[in-house]
Amino acid sequence: MKNYIIPVLILGLISSLALSPNLYAQEKEQQAKTIIPKEVKTVLQEGQQTREARLDIPFTISKHLYLPAQQNLHNIFIFNIKNADLGYTAIAPAEGAAEKEGEETAAFQAASEKLQAKAHMFLQFENLDIDFSKEVYVPINFQVDSASYDPEKEETYTTGYPLPQGKYLLSMAITSEDMQKIGTQYFEFSTPDSASFAEEMGTTPIFFAKNIKRIAAPETTTEVHKDFFTYSVLQVLPNLEKVFKAGDNLDIFFFIFGTQFNESNQADLLINYEVLREEDTQIKYADQKYNSPFISQPLPIKKTVVVTTTTEEGKKEEKKDTKDLEPGSYTLKITIKDNLSGKTLEINIDFEMK
């Protein structure tokens, strides 16, 4: 089966990780600087002991992913906010774009078709095992078409930040533009030390992707994105619900810790993928070989069936065909073998067909 990710893309990813600026190293000397305004920090500190959120602006942190980033791990946080709570308002017309002779100018018309949400996000990372903390400010600025705006719809947003491995508490605040409304959430997370995989293999959280594309250059500032996240030179739209329909692929993305490399600095990994429904095999894919611990592999969700037909002479003939999986719950079984070290790893991921 063809590996659909172009090898140049993976090579570009690896090169960019090696050459891109280390955001943590650049900002290490600024650890003691106060980024979070006093009024926001006071609110964050009030809820840290009990982890009690403040709901002036309700939001939830729903998922944490991480991927390698030089000496650190790039942490990706996925959070959800309802449109109405983010405070979308009509965009004011540009200065001078007033009505002329009873008719709106083109600029005024264009502005009236858009809504804008402007807010502030503050992140405070505290290592729970050592004396380390970091404050980060991220502006929020999104525009939507007024015709498609749904105030009750809950949207998915992402942000990311590189940190050394460890166990952390993230204290997160989202405020209105004037900081009169402050919403908070608290989220504990941990990331592994890559050195701990000397005797065994492990992986980053495995996720399905709806789309992966290359961007011109890695981001050098912390941003908030809607629906997708960025990682080095990749823009990734994840399938967080793990729900698929006929014609989709199981496009998985992850990194394997504990991989051994040869003298050419290449891995020799053999991975088998298999789709199960309870204990019954539905799809068994051909083994795939990889020379990098970065894995991005689309798997067609088609099972092979044997169709028996009877000729006019009464002779039975069999031929192979493919069909979509029936709706229901399934498991993707991933079996990894490192041919250089002999280490193996088995992982199961549940998904659903609609």
Disulfide bonds with the S-S distance in Angstrom:
none
